[in-house]
């Protein structure tokens, strides 16, 4: 029963993060089509607004979580030797953590 719940949870995480990312991207497209920023300062000011910065942060968290679940499932399905699988999962976790730190740094630099 536990494996079924884990698979269902991974499936649900994939779907929820995909829907959120799609909605956020559609929002950005409509915003930039209707009111494109005329300068970097205008774009930067718009991104500093907490009504945009928080959903953008959630977008990147959803993106990294979506990537983790998807790539983890691919590695678990196609990398059969246990040592290679553990190594690949560790490399994936390290890479996604480094990307997350980079995103946090970029987003925090925008608010400074």
Secondary structure, 3 states (H helix, E strand, C coil): CHHHHHHHHHHHHHHHHHHHHHHHHHHHHHHHHHCCCCCHHHHHHHHHCHHHHHHHHHHHHHHHHHHHHHHHHHHHHHCCCHHHHHHHHHHHHHHHHHHHHHHHHHHHHHHC
